[in-house]
């Protein structure tokens, strides 16, 4: 009975270890025209500026999902505005390394949760990548690209792409284009992992074995 208990614990540990992720390093970058910014750190990174080549960057915040968060991956929250119109396109990127979750598929989801002042010529696009070199801002494998054009003030879109089963980095890029007029954007995007079915089956089997063991122990107590 003790061997069964030990085996069950090992089984659960294997399942949990195969389905968690941890980014050891992160980087956030912004560029528009001749203006650029880059910072490397760990965990959550943020940036703000009243005038970034004509853009008011209220906040740009990149978040690495913790190992117990669902879905696993990275998230980028943006609140930017071009009040005078005609700003050069603004590109924002956030990247994290050290992910190890078995990933048959990745997804990238882009949300405009609140109506913005999108002009008829304004656009915004999000693109996600994974890379088995596990380097920051590396773009070896495409997850997909989703976006919104002028006249659409809010909504959500998702793209799904294939992925590796080894250590890798994740990168999300948001591109904001004000067009010819003033525009503001409030956006929330993420790149994450669709868990492997076999991993979820392994975890579920371990829970069933552990439940059976505990019931037998209570019965003989």
C-alpha positions as CSV (number, residue, x, y, z in Angstrom):
1,X,0.0,0.0,0.0
2,X,2.9,2.4,0.8
3,X,4.4,1.7,-2.6
4,X,1.1,2.5,-4.3
5,X,0.9,5.8,-2.4
6,X,4.5,6.7,-3.3
7,X,3.8,5.8,-7.0
8,X,0.7,8.0,-7.0
9,X,2.6,11.0,-5.6
10,X,5.4,10.5,-8.2
11,X,2.7,10.3,-11.0
12,X,1.1,13.5,-9.8
13,X,4.5,15.2,-9.6
14,X,5.3,14.2,-13.2
15,X,2.0,15.5,-14.5
16,X,2.3,18.8,-12.6
17,X,5.9,19.2,-13.7
18,X,5.0,18.6,-17.3
19,X,2.2,21.2,-17.3
20,X,3.7,24.2,-15.6
21,X,5.8,27.0,-16.9
22,X,8.2,29.6,-15.5
23,X,9.7,32.5,-17.3
24,X,13.1,33.3,-15.8
25,X,13.7,36.6,-17.7
26,X,11.5,39.2,-19.4
27,X,11.9,42.2,-21.7
28,X,9.7,45.1,-22.8
29,X,10.4,47.3,-25.8
30,X,8.7,50.3,-27.4
31,X,9.6,52.0,-30.7
32,X,8.0,54.7,-32.8
33,X,10.0,56.7,-35.4
34,X,13.3,57.6,-33.8
35,X,12.2,57.0,-30.2
36,X,12.9,53.6,-28.6
37,X,12.9,52.1,-25.2
38,X,14.0,48.7,-23.9
39,X,14.2,47.2,-20.4
40,X,15.2,43.6,-19.3
41,X,14.2,42.3,-15.9
42,X,12.1,39.5,-14.5
43,X,8.4,39.1,-13.8
44,X,6.2,42.2,-14.5
45,X,7.6,45.1,-16.4
46,X,5.9,48.5,-17.0
47,X,6.5,51.7,-18.9
48,X,4.8,55.1,-19.3
49,X,5.5,58.4,-21.0
50,X,3.5,61.6,-21.7
51,X,5.3,62.0,-25.1
52,X,6.8,59.1,-26.8
53,X,7.2,60.4,-30.4
54,X,3.8,62.0,-30.1
55,X,2.1,59.1,-28.3
56,X,0.8,59.4,-24.8
57,X,1.7,56.0,-23.3
58,X,-0.5,55.9,-20.2
59,X,0.7,52.4,-19.5
60,X,2.4,49.4,-21.1
61,X,2.5,46.5,-18.7
62,X,3.9,43.0,-19.5
63,X,3.1,40.1,-17.2
64,X,4.5,36.6,-16.9
65,X,1.9,34.1,-15.9
66,X,3.0,32.2,-12.7
67,X,3.3,28.4,-12.9
68,X,-0.1,27.9,-11.2
69,X,-1.9,30.4,-13.5
70,X,-4.2,29.3,-16.3
71,X,-3.5,29.8,-19.1
72,X,0.3,29.7,-19.0
73,X,2.1,32.3,-21.0
74,X,2.6,36.1,-21.1
75,X,0.2,39.1,-21.2
76,X,0.6,42.6,-22.5
77,X,-1.8,45.4,-21.4
78,X,-1.8,48.7,-23.3
79,X,-3.4,52.1,-23.0
80,X,-2.0,54.6,-25.5
81,X,-3.2,57.6,-27.5
82,X,-2.2,59.8,-30.4
83,X,-4.1,63.0,-29.7
84,X,-2.8,65.2,-32.5
85,X,-3.1,62.6,-35.2
86,X,-0.6,61.4,-37.8
87,X,1.7,59.7,-35.3
88,X,4.3,57.3,-36.5
89,X,3.2,53.7,-35.8
90,X,3.9,52.5,-32.3
91,X,5.3,49.0,-31.8
92,X,5.3,47.4,-28.3
93,X,6.9,44.0,-27.5
94,X,7.0,41.8,-24.4
95,X,8.9,38.6,-24.1
96,X,9.6,35.9,-21.5
97,X,12.0,33.0,-21.4
98,X,12.3,29.7,-19.6
99,X,8.9,28.1,-20.5
100,X,8.8,24.3,-20.4
101,X,5.2,23.4,-20.7
102,X,4.6,20.6,-23.3
103,X,2.8,22.6,-26.0
104,X,1.2,20.9,-28.9
105,X,-0.5,24.3,-29.6
106,X,-0.2,27.9,-28.7
107,X,-2.8,30.6,-28.8
108,X,-2.7,34.4,-29.1
109,X,-5.8,36.4,-27.9
110,X,-6.3,40.1,-28.5
111,X,-9.0,42.1,-26.7
112,X,-10.1,45.7,-27.0
113,X,-12.2,45.6,-23.8
114,X,-13.5,49.2,-23.8
115,X,-14.5,51.4,-26.8
116,X,-11.6,53.5,-28.0
117,X,-11.5,56.5,-30.3
118,X,-10.5,54.6,-33.4
119,X,-10.6,56.8,-36.4
120,X,-11.5,55.5,-39.9
121,X,-7.9,54.9,-40.8
122,X,-6.5,53.6,-37.5
123,X,-5.5,49.9,-37.0
124,X,-4.0,47.7,-34.4
125,X,-2.5,44.2,-34.7
126,X,-1.1,41.6,-32.3
127,X,1.3,38.9,-33.3
128,X,2.6,36.0,-31.1
129,X,5.8,33.9,-31.4
130,X,7.5,31.0,-29.7
131,X,11.2,30.1,-30.1
132,X,13.1,27.0,-29.0
133,X,16.3,29.0,-28.7
134,X,14.7,30.3,-25.5
135,X,16.0,33.8,-26.3
136,X,14.2,37.1,-25.5
137,X,12.3,38.6,-28.5
138,X,13.1,35.6,-30.7
139,X,10.6,34.9,-33.4
140,X,11.4,31.4,-34.8
141,X,7.9,30.0,-34.7
142,X,4.7,32.0,-35.5
143,X,1.6,31.5,-33.2
144,X,-0.5,33.8,-35.3
145,X,-1.6,37.4,-35.9
146,X,-5.0,39.1,-35.1
147,X,-6.1,42.7,-35.3
148,X,-8.7,45.4,-35.7
149,X,-9.2,48.1,-38.2
150,X,-10.9,51.5,-38.0
151,X,-14.6,51.5,-37.1
152,X,-14.3,48.6,-34.7
153,X,-14.0,49.9,-31.1
154,X,-14.1,46.8,-29.1
155,X,-14.0,43.0,-29.4
156,X,-11.8,39.9,-29.0
157,X,-10.0,37.7,-31.6
158,X,-7.9,34.5,-31.2
159,X,-5.4,32.7,-33.4
160,X,-3.9,29.2,-32.8
161,X,-0.6,27.8,-34.0
162,X,1.6,24.8,-33.4
163,X,4.3,24.6,-30.8
164,X,7.3,22.6,-29.5
165,X,7.7,20.2,-26.6
166,X,10.9,21.7,-25.1
167,X,12.2,24.8,-23.4
168,X,11.2,28.0,-25.3
169,X,10.5,31.7,-25.1
170,X,7.3,33.5,-25.9
171,X,6.9,37.0,-27.4
172,X,3.9,39.1,-28.1
173,X,3.9,42.2,-30.3
174,X,1.3,44.9,-30.4
175,X,1.3,47.4,-33.3
176,X,-0.7,50.6,-33.1
177,X,-1.3,52.8,-36.1
178,X,-3.3,56.1,-35.6
179,X,-3.7,56.6,-39.4
180,X,-4.3,60.2,-40.4
181,X,-6.4,61.3,-37.4
182,X,-6.4,61.1,-33.6
183,X,-6.8,57.7,-32.0
184,X,-6.7,55.9,-28.6
185,X,-6.3,52.3,-27.9
186,X,-7.0,50.2,-24.7
187,X,-5.9,46.7,-25.5
188,X,-5.1,43.4,-23.6
189,X,-3.3,40.6,-25.4
190,X,-1.7,37.3,-24.4
191,X,0.2,34.4,-25.8
192,X,-0.3,31.1,-24.0
193,X,-0.2,27.3,-24.1
194,X,-3.0,24.9,-24.9
195,X,-2.2,22.0,-22.5
196,X,-1.4,18.6,-24.1
197,X,-4.3,16.2,-23.7
198,X,-2.0,13.4,-22.5
199,X,-0.7,15.6,-19.7
200,X,-4.2,16.3,-18.5
201,X,-5.1,12.6,-18.7
202,X,-2.0,11.7,-16.7
203,X,-2.9,14.3,-14.0
204,X,-6.5,13.0,-13.9
205,X,-5.3,9.4,-13.5
206,X,-3.0,10.4,-10.7
207,X,-5.9,12.1,-8.8
208,X,-8.1,9.0,-9.3
209,X,-5.4,6.7,-7.8
210,X,-4.8,9.0,-4.9
211,X,-8.5,9.2,-4.2
212,X,-8.8,5.4,-4.2
213,X,-5.8,5.1,-1.8
214,X,-7.3,7.7,0.6
215,X,-10.6,5.9,0.6
216,X,-9.0,2.5,1.5
217,X,-7.0,4.1,4.2
218,X,-10.1,5.6,5.8
219,X,-11.9,2.3,5.5
220,X,-9.2,0.4,7.4
221,X,-8.7,3.2,10.0
